[in-house]
């Protein structure tokens, strides 16, 4: 299979798991409809794919490891989706379109959207525990991975990064290093955690976990740079969300600070750094992760 076929196949495995993971949880029907409306709205499922790929690459001999890790990988998508629902709210980015469909608060209402996000975040932690309680992964690995993911998603990670992003909106004096630090929290932390937790759940040693973390950090920076570029050069139909909103809201972005071409070049540099952290590995998963990293930048060419 080509890389894109592999990515689509792996995403479909995540999609299949997500389509059933919230059933039998005694969730009120309207709330479940709202949660699944956003959770099952599509996407390339990069975060869970990164997690399962790292786990499989680190421990390719472990039978059934992919299935054991899947609930934890799916929890990443629940957290990511909740963050998108809340980002779109009128009090935040005030976007009425997400993945080519009305955003959650536009489809339902603002209160339901807030609670759908709350529900997805909390169900994510239930899913993490099932990796041990139902799938048999060692509890110490799962506990460490939960700690890593909670830190990445919390006030010192994704949530804190969103707060800083709001504080930066409308300013024209944000230095590049502060912009990078904000995005490392808001966007990069969850991508980094996907890689790091995949290594942890596979039983990796500390050197391998460090490599996974470093790979994820570099990919996270590149991913955000590319997102900033696409907000300038792409179109609403392609992205499935409004373009030009960063400039309209007065947000500081990489293109606004250093220009489009320098932003593209910087993203490529970060991807090259990311692939260097794969140098000690071998096999098809290494090749897939290299291709996945480069695919992130290829979206702007």
ABEGO torsion letter per residue (X at the ends): XBAAAAAAAAAAAAAAAAAAAABGAGBBAAAAAAAAAAAAAEEAGAAAAAAAAAAAAABAABBGAAAAAAAAAAAAAAAAAAAAAAAABAABAGBABBGGBBBAAAABBAAAAAAAAAAAAAAAAAAAAAAAAAAGBBAAAAAAAAAAAAAAABAABAAAAAAAAAAABGBAABBAAAAAAAAAAAAAAAAAAAAAAAAAAAGBBAAAAAAAAAAAAAAAAAAAAAAAAAAAABBAAAAGBBBGAAAAAGBBBAAAAAEAAAAAAAAAAAAAAAAAAAAABBEAAAAAAAAAAAAAAAAAX
